[in-house]
Amino acid sequence: MTDGGRKFSELRHDLLDPQADHYEVPLTFAATLRAHGSYETTRFVLRLSPKNHELVDKLEVNAYGDGPIPWEAIQAYSTYIHETIHWWQHVGSTSGLLLSLSYFSQLHSTMDELRECLKRFGPIKSLKRYTDEVLLDEGWEAQEKLAPANFAVNNALDIFYYKSYALRPRQAIQWMIKDNHFEDIGYMYSIVYGQLIGLVSGAIDPEFQFLPSLERLSEETLRLHTEGHEGFVKNSNVHLPYVGLHAIYEGQARFIQLDFLNRARDEPLTCEEWRTEGYLSGIYVEAFESFLKHTETEWPSSLSDPIVPLFLLVCDLAINPTRGLPFDFGHLENLIHHVDVGIRFAEFCFAIKDAPNLKSAIKKLSLEEYVEVSSELCKARHYDHPMAALEEVVRWAEEYPLVQRLMEEHRTFKFNPENLNIRVFLSHYISMCKDKYEHPHFFCWPGAYMAGHPSEVDFRQVWLRHLSLFSDKADKDGVYPRKWPDRSEKAVMETFNRFYGTMALYELTEQWILRDGPFNCDFSWMSDNYDEQSFRGWANDSFRKAFGADLSAFKILGSKPQT
């Protein structure tokens, strides 16, 4: 792709800049048409502005033929790449799989306890407020009676703590340590990884032939807590990461986007020019500036400096912990060191500081450079090599019939309805691992290859295999499935309907457990033909089928009486 030497002044924020913050669950999506792009973390939708949709669609149907591609179309496509990287992060990385499936686990891991709560206490919302009030009134003796409610509340809170801490650790820890329900970072990671492994085992390894033992995870966590090990006891010291998932995800996506744009130009821009225009600021450079600081490196003058692909490699390594999934945890004393993305990011920075020759090691963006530099970084900080972890996931697909059955569902898009959402995400994770095992350099530096960086492999088919499953449309703000040329439209639509048919249940369950006030049944984000009464009825039916109770039957604690 080339722009024919467009002027820097023709950069347009309305085409280039994605929505600033994807990671908080928005209350409304009315601003979507004013945003330029977003990926919604708990709704799994890639959205683009109408103008960007129009321009990207023209590129995908080759509307410009052999002629020059307008610069505004290239800018729009860079935003599409940016948001697709977010989809990759959430479905194709270990941290993203944990982040995505944790949303589902708050229901799946507590379904029996929630049904028991209805039997014991009746329909009461929220369970958190109810348990707090009963404990205040009756004291510690009420714990046995509240056991199922406490289990559901604590699990949901652990997921909430994990998401808050993983995304923005330095902001989250300030209020988490003051919360009576919060235990410690090690226990938090043990719980969410236990829930992840539980979901994965239910889909592909019920006998735990290759997944870590949940029994051992529980026993070792209890042992470390009893022994007062750092990070596993309330108020114990932990090494606080400088940046979290939010900054690393955004930094990775932004620098891949700008790498694509720079290579698509006849005259690449300097970092100072990008900064002057506002594209190297805020959350988009938080991780990069931390990387520069802790590797003792000055800001590069150009994105073509080898320090930029090294930063992208560090992001790739950081967001893909290997212990817990796919490998065993090993010594659980090292759990936080191994699985905390922010700590991994910092450790790789320190390794570069100790080996400054690595700052100029990546010039060709080759497979060999990816493997060799990764090896030196991981060996220096006692981490598994990423290729070993990818090879392990590939082995699953080669040796275990249940994994092969799942991947056949992925190929045809005809998924087993039981726990379909989990099967969809897990199959896409395995699929990306298989392609990444063959081409890790493409997934690390896709902006360069999408802009025509020399390669013996045509990566277009790899790119097309891993586009987001669900998106909006140029003229419609709902959610729609992507069409796939090698999958039947009927199978795609059935999977789409079943996937989103459960979304009300996931949202309402979270509200029931943690959120005070009446149930919020606003699902307008799902459809352009939104009818509030119909969708509320659909949401109520979904909830009643799962739990046997209508939303209208719930006693709402702490709500103000209507006047």
N, C-alpha and C positions, 0 to 999 in steps of 0.2 A: 504494500500500500504506500502511496506517496501523495503528497498534497500539492505538488508542483511549486513549492517554495512560498507558501502563504506567509503573510506578515504576522508577527507576534500579536499585534493589536487586534487581530481578528479572532483571538481566543474568546469563547463565549461561556460565561459561567452557567448559563441556563442549559447548556448541553453537556458540560464537562463535570460539574460538581454534583456528586450524589447527595442524598439527604444526609444531614449532619450526624444523626444518631439513630442507629438501627436497633439498638439493643434493649431499650426500655419498651415494654409492650404498650403501644399507644392506646389511648382511650377511644380515639376516633381516627379515621383515615381520610377525613375530608381534605387534608392537605396534600394528599397523594398527587393530585393533578397539578399541584404547584411545585412538587418535588421533581428532581431530575432522575432519580433512581434510588431504590432501596431494596434491601432484603429483610423480610420480617422474621425474626428469630423463632417465635413460637407459632407462626402461622405459615411459615415455609413457602412464602410467595416472593418472587422477584418482580419488582414493579419498575416501570420506566414512565417518564412523562410522555404525553401524546406526541410531542414533537420528536423526541428521541425514538419512540416506537416507529414513527413514520420513516425516519432516516435509517434506522437499523433494518427495517423490513426491506427497504430498497436495496441495501447492500446484500442482504441474504438472497434476494432473487436476481442479483446481478443486473439491476436496472441501469447501471451506468456502462455496461458492456466493457469494451476495451478503452473507453475514454477515461479522462481524469476523474478521480473520486473527489467530490466537493469536500472541503476542509470541515464543514459543519457535520458532514456524515461521519468523518473519521473521529471527530470529537464525541459524537453521540455513541459510536461504537466503543470508544474507550470507556465510557460510563457503563455500557453493557458488559464489557470485560470486568470492570471493577466489581459490579454486583454479582457476576458469575463467580468471581473469586470468593466472594462471601458465601455463595452456595457451596463451592468446593470446601471452604473452611468448615462449614457446618455439617457436611455429609461425608467428606473425604479425609478428614483429619481425626486423630484419636480424641483430641480435645473437643472438636466440634460434634463428634458422635455422642460424647458424654453430655455436652450441653444440650443437644437436640433431644436425645432420648430421656434426659432427666425430666423433661416436660411430661412425657408419657408415664414415667415411673411413679409419679405421685399418685396416680390412679391405680396402676397395675400392682404396685407393691402393697397397697392398703385396701384392696377391694373387700376382702373378708372382714377386716376390722371396721370398715365403714358400714357394712351391713349389720354388724353386731351393734354398732352405735345406735342405729335406728331401732333395733329391738330393745336395747336397754334404756335409752334416753328419749326416744321419739325423734321426730324431725326438728332439729335445733340448729340455728346458724348464728354465729360461726362456732365451730367446735373449739377453736382456740379460746375465744372469749368464754365459752361455757366451762372448759376445763379450768381456766384461770379463776373464774368466779367460784366454782365448787371448791377448789383448793383453798381459797381465801376463807370460805365459810366453814368448811369441814376439816381442814388441815390435812396432814400427811396421811391420815387413815383413809382418805378417799382415793388414794392411788390405785388400789386394787379394783375398785368399782370403775375408775376412769381408764383402765388399762387400754382398751381398744381405741378410745379417743386420743389418749396420750400417744399411742403408737402412730396414728394417722397424722396428728399435729406435728410430732417431732420429725417424722419423715419429710413432711412438706416443708417444715422450717429448715431442715438440713439442706434440702434442694435450693430453697430461697437463699440461704447463707452462701452456699457454694456458688450460685450464679453471681450474687452480688460481689463476693470476694474474688472470684476468678476474673470477672470483667474489670473491676476497678479496686484492687486490693487495698490501696492506701486510703481511699475514701471509705470503703466498707468497714474496715477494721475499727475505725473510730467509733461507730455506733454498735458494731457487733459485740465488742468486748463489754459493753454496758448492758447487753440484753441477757436476761436471766436464763433464757432458753439455750443460748449458745454455749457449747462446751469448749471445743478447741479445733484447730485447723486439721490435725491428724485424724481425729474422729470424724470430722466433716467429710474428708476425702475418702475415708474408709466406708462410710455410709453410701455416698453417691457412687463409688466404684462397685460396691456390693450390689446396689440396685441395677447398675449397668450390666454387670456380669449375669445377674439374675434374668434380666430381659433377654440378653443374648443367648444364654443357655436354653431358655425356653423355646427359642427359635431354631437353634442348630446344634446344641450340645447338652441335652437333658441329663446325660450320664456323666458329665464333666470329664470327657475323655481328653480334651485339650485346653479347656478353660481353667483358670485358677480356682482353687477350692474356696468356697464361701465359708465353710466351717473353719478353715485355717485362718482366713482373714479376720473373722470374728474373734477367734481365740487370741490371735496375736495382738489385735487392737486392745482387747481387755487386758492382756498382760502388760502392754506398754503403758496403759492408763494406770494400772495398779502399781507399776514400778516408778511412776512419775516421770516418764521419759519426756524430754522437751518436745513440745508440739502436740502431746497427747494428754495433757492435763490442763484444766481450766486456768487461765491467766498465766500460762507458761510462756516463756519467750520463744519467738519464732523469727526467722530471717524474712523480713517483709520485702516482697518484690518491689522493684522500682516502677514497673509497668505491668499491666495485666492484659487479658485477652482483648479487651476493647481496643486498646492502643496498638497492640501487635497485629490484630486482624485489619484494622484500618490502615496502619502503616504498610503492611504487605500489599493490600489491595491498591493503595494510592501509588506506591512506587512501581508496581507492575503496570498500572494504568499510564503513568507518565513515561515509563520506558517505552511502551507501545507508541505513544504520541510522538516522542522524540525521534524514534526510529522511522516513523511514518513521514517525517519532514525531510526536506532537502537540506535544511539548515537547523540542526538541533538547537534547543534553547539551553541557556545556562541555568544552574540552580538558582542563581540570584534573580533571573528573569521570572522563573516559576514562582519564587517567593514573593517578588514584587506584586505579582498578580493574585496572590493569596492562596495558591495551591500547595504551598509548603508551609502550613501553619496549623496550630491547634492540635487536635487529636490525630491528624494525618501525619504529623512529624514527631509526636511524643515518643514513640518507640525508637525512631531513627536517631533522635537527639540523645536518648539514653544510650543507644548503641555507640554513638560517636564518643560520648563522654567516657564510657567505661572501657572502650578500646583505646582511649587516648588518641583520637583521630579528629582532625579538623574537617569542617564542612567541605565536601568536594565542590569543585567549580562546575562540574558537569555530571550528569547522570550516567555518562559512559565510563566514569571512574570505576575501577574494579571493586571499590568499597561498597558500591550499591548492590551488585549481585551477591556479594558476601553477606550484606545485611539481609537480603531476601532468603539466602540459605539459612541464616540463623533463625529467621522467622519460621521457615519450614521445619527445621529441627525442633524448635521450641514448642510448636503447637502439636507435635506428634509424640507425646510420651509413649513409651513402649511397655512399661511395667503395668500389670493389671490387665492390659489388653494391647497386644496379643500374648505377651509373655507373662509368666508368673510374677508375683510381687517381689520375690526374693526376700531379703531382710526388711521387715516392715519398718524398722527404725529409719530406713532411708526413703520411706514412702513420699514425704513432702518433697524431698530433693528430686525424686524421679518423676513425679506427676504434676507438680505445680509449674504451669507454663511460664509464669513470670520469673520464677527462680531458674528454670532451664535457660531462658533467654539471657539472664544475667550471667550465668555460668559460662555460656558460650562466649559472651563478651569478654569475660576475664581470661578465657583461653586464648582469644585473639590478642589481648594485651600482652600475654606472656609469649606469644609467637607472632610478632608483628609482620613477619614475612607473608603471613596469610592475607594481609590487606591487599596484596597485589597478585594473589594466586589465581583469581578467576578472571580469565580474559576471553576464553572461547565459549563459555557457557555450555561446556560439553559434559557428557556422561562421566568421562574420566575425572574431570574437575569436581563434579558433584560428589563422586564416590571418595576421591582422595581427600578433599578438604573436610568432608563429613567425618571421615575416619580419624583425621588428626584432632578435630574438635571433640568428638565423642570420646576418644581415648583419653584426652587430656582431662576431661571432667567425669570420667567413669560412667558414661552412658552407652546404651546399646547402639550399634550402627543402624541407621534407618533402613538400609537394604536388608538386614537380617530380620527386622520386624515385618517388612513387606513380604519377604520370602516365606515367613511363617503363615501369613494370611493366605498366600497363594497355595501353600501346602494344605490348608484346610479344604480349599476348593478342589484339590486334586485327590484327597484321601478319604474324605468323609461324606457318605451318601446324603445326609441331611443338608449339608452345605451345598452339595451339587443340586439337590432338589430346589433349594432356595434360589440358586443362580439360574436354574431353568425358569422359575417364576419371573425372575428379573428379565430374562431374555424375551419371554413372551408377554410380560406385563400382566400375567394371569396369576395373581397372588392368592394364597390360602387366606380366606376371610378372617381366620382366627389371628388376633394380634397383627392385623394387616399393616398398620402404620409402622410398627417395629420392623416387620419383614421388609417393607419398602426401603426404609433407611439403611438397615443392615446390609441388604443386597447391594445398594449403591455404594456403600463404604467398601465392601469387598471388591466390587467391580473397579472402583478407582484405585484400590491397592494393587490390583492385578496390572492395570495399565501403568501405574506409577512404578511398579517393579521393572517394567520394560523401559520406561522413559522418564525417570525421576527428574532429569534436567528440564524437560518440557514443563512439568508441573511446578518446578521451582521458579523458572524464568519464562512464563508463557507470553508475557508482553512482547518480548524480543522475538520469539518464534512466530507469534501472530502477525508481527510487522515484517516478516520475511527474513529473519536471521538465518544464515546458511545452515542447511541440515540435509542429510541424506534421507530423512524420513519426512513424509508429508503428514503433518500433525493435524490437518483439518478434520479427519475422521475421528481422531482422539478427542478433539475439542467438541465435536458434535455429539459424541457419545455421552458427554458429561455436562450437558446444558441442564439448567434447572427444570424440574418437573412441572412446576406450577407458576403461572404469571398472570398479570392483568393483560388488557389489550389497549390498543391505541385510543379507542373511543369508549372503552368500558373499564370500570374500576373494580370489578369483582375479581373472582379467582377462576382461572381456566387451565385445563391440562394442555401440555404441549403435544403436538402431533409428532409421531415418530414413524418414519417411512417403513421400518421393518417390524412394526407392531400393529395389530389390528385396532382400528378406531374404537371398536366395541370394547375390547379388553382395556384400553386406556381409559375410556369413560367409566367403566365399571370400577376400576381401581380408584379413579379420582373420586367418584361418588362415595365409595366406602371409606376412603381416607378422610374426606371432609365430613362424612356423615357422623363421625365420632368426635369432631372438634368441639361440639357443644358440650359433650360429656366431660371432656378434659377441662374446659374452661369452668364449667359449673362446679366440678369437683374441687378445683382449687379455691373457688369462691366459698364453697361450703366449709372447707377446712379452715381457711385463713382470713377471709374478708368479712368485715362487719357490714351490716346493712343489708338491704334486699338484694336478691339475685339480679345481676345485670344480664339481660338477655338480648343485648344489642349485637346482632351478627350482621349488620349492614355491610361490613367489610367483605362478606362472602359473595354478595350478589348485587347486580345492577337493578334487578327486578325485586327489590327488597320490600316485603310486606311484613311489618312488625308483628302483627297478630299471627300470621302463618309461621314465621320463624320462631316465635315464642312457643307456639304449639309443638313445633318440631323439636325444639330444645327440651321442652318438658317431657315429650314422648321418649326421647333418648335417655333422659335421666330416670324416668319411671321404669323403663325396660331393664336398666342396670340395677336399680336399687329398690324398686317397688314403692316409691313415694313421689307424690306430686310436689312441685316447687311451691305451690300455693299453700301446702299444708305446713310449711316450716314456720316455727316460731323464731322471729328475728330478734336476737338479743341486742340491746344497746341502741336500738333505733328510736328515733324521736316520734312521738305520737303525731298522727296527721291531724290537722285542724280543719 
